[in-house]
């Protein structure tokens, strides 16, 4: 453990003994780290760097042998947020939650798990990472830097959502809870901002393309000198009167469309049903009273 702040506890693999929490404390294989009101920074023996936010609870697997042999996974995130930094040249790092597995070969990412929402979130802040349902062997989603995805079991989704660009407001909320240095925050912010700018560039109009209203190859039926459209080859034998009798022209008309929130419609119907039920009960009680 390189650094810690606040209330941090380290437990052995059986969770029956507390390990002295101090700087440079070695976390035993299969050990647990609980962070409540505080943060912790942990350097893995394989070169990875992990940073835990408040209310985080993780277990560090021993994937090189021993009683806690788990294969390729390094960390189990039971709740909270975890900053993962994987240097180039190392083996891929794997973070497991209750419903998903995040993998990172080289770069930086943040993994968040909420037990209440049963949701795993993955934010890629440098290079790319992947997220997939740990119970399904296929359907891994690749998340490029500046993007995020999530897997929510309450929504009954079998695969993570399509990655979307991270907003600056969301990024600030996530970074605020993590014990990262100013240079790390600046680097993550710059990468996300670059991804956002690329999104705006992609949404712009393609250069060199004329709008449909401009004169060009779209004018297949140019108007004559008198302003009357000259229809070319319309209908059998080129007779335009078959499709447009009496020379009628289409006129643009406006249509008012009323959009309502389904929740509002539901509440209105519910109130109407309640009012009808009240009226029925009042009539029934009035009949009973008049009978006496």
FENFENHU-V923503 format. One record per residue. N is the residue number from 1. RES is the residue in one letter. BURIAL is I if it has 24 or more other ideal C-beta (glycine too) atoms within 12 Angstrom, else O. Layout:
N|RES|BURIAL + N|RES|BURIAL
This chain:
1|X|I + 2|X|O + 3|X|I + 4|X|I + 5|X|O + 6|X|O + 7|X|O + 8|X|I + 9|X|I + 10|X|I + 11|X|I + 12|X|O + 13|X|O + 14|X|O + 15|X|O + 16|X|O + 17|X|O + 18|X|O + 19|X|I + 20|X|O + 21|X|I + 22|X|O + 23|X|O + 24|X|O + 25|X|I + 26|X|O + 27|X|I + 28|X|I + 29|X|I + 30|X|I + 31|X|I + 32|X|I + 33|X|I + 34|X|I + 35|X|I + 36|X|O + 37|X|O + 38|X|I + 39|X|I + 40|X|I + 41|X|I + 42|X|I + 43|X|O + 44|X|I + 45|X|O + 46|X|I + 47|X|O + 48|X|I + 49|X|I + 50|X|I + 51|X|I + 52|X|I + 53|X|I + 54|X|I + 55|X|I + 56|X|I + 57|X|I + 58|X|I + 59|X|I + 60|X|I + 61|X|I + 62|X|I + 63|X|I + 64|X|O + 65|X|O + 66|X|O + 67|X|O + 68|X|I + 69|X|O + 70|X|O + 71|X|O + 72|X|O + 73|X|I + 74|X|I + 75|X|I + 76|X|I + 77|X|I + 78|X|I + 79|X|I + 80|X|I + 81|X|I + 82|X|I + 83|X|I + 84|X|I + 85|X|I + 86|X|I + 87|X|O + 88|X|O + 89|X|O + 90|X|O + 91|X|O + 92|X|I + 93|X|I + 94|X|I + 95|X|I + 96|X|I + 97|X|I + 98|X|I + 99|X|I + 100|X|I + 101|X|I + 102|X|I + 103|X|I + 104|X|I + 105|X|I + 106|X|I + 107|X|I + 108|X|I + 109|X|I + 110|X|I + 111|X|I + 112|X|I + 113|X|I + 114|X|I + 115|X|O + 116|X|O + 117|X|O + 118|X|O + 119|X|I + 120|X|I + 121|X|I + 122|X|I + 123|X|I + 124|X|I + 125|X|I + 126|X|I + 127|X|I + 128|X|I + 129|X|I + 130|X|I + 131|X|I + 132|X|I + 133|X|I + 134|X|I + 135|X|O + 136|X|O + 137|X|O + 138|X|O + 139|X|O + 140|X|I + 141|X|I + 142|X|I + 143|X|I + 144|X|I + 145|X|I + 146|X|I + 147|X|I + 148|X|I + 149|X|I + 150|X|I + 151|X|I + 152|X|I + 153|X|I + 154|X|O + 155|X|O + 156|X|O + 157|X|I + 158|X|O + 159|X|I + 160|X|I + 161|X|I + 162|X|O + 163|X|I + 164|X|I + 165|X|I + 166|X|I + 167|X|O + 168|X|O + 169|X|O + 170|X|I + 171|X|I + 172|X|O + 173|X|O + 174|X|I + 175|X|I + 176|X|O + 177|X|I + 178|X|I + 179|X|I + 180|X|I + 181|X|O + 182|X|O + 183|X|O + 184|X|O + 185|X|I + 186|X|O + 187|X|I + 188|X|I + 189|X|I + 190|X|O + 191|X|I + 192|X|I + 193|X|O + 194|X|O + 195|X|I + 196|X|I + 197|X|O + 198|X|O + 199|X|O + 200|X|O + 201|X|O + 202|X|O + 203|X|O + 204|X|O + 205|X|O + 206|X|O + 207|X|O + 208|X|O + 209|X|O + 210|X|O + 211|X|O + 212|X|O + 213|X|O + 214|X|O + 215|X|O + 216|X|O + 217|X|O + 218|X|O + 219|X|O + 220|X|O + 221|X|O + 222|X|O + 223|X|O + 224|X|O + 225|X|O + 226|X|O + 227|X|O + 228|X|O + 229|X|O + 230|X|O + 231|X|O + 232|X|O + 233|X|O + 234|X|O + 235|X|O + 236|X|O + 237|X|O + 238|X|O + 239|X|O + 240|X|O + 241|X|O + 242|X|O + 243|X|O + 244|X|O + 245|X|O + 246|X|O + 247|X|O + 248|X|O + 249|X|O + 250|X|O + 251|X|O + 252|X|O + 253|X|O + 254|X|O + 255|X|O + 256|X|O + 257|X|O + 258|X|O + 259|X|O + 260|X|O + 261|X|O + 262|X|O + 263|X|O + 264|X|O + 265|X|O + 266|X|O + 267|X|O + 268|X|O + 269|X|O + 270|X|O + 271|X|O + 272|X|O + 273|X|O + 274|X|O + 275|X|O + 276|X|O + 277|X|O + 278|X|O + 279|X|O + 280|X|O + 281|X|O + 282|X|O + 283|X|O + 284|X|O + 285|X|O + 286|X|O + 287|X|O + 288|X|O + 289|X|O + 290|X|O + 291|X|O + 292|X|O
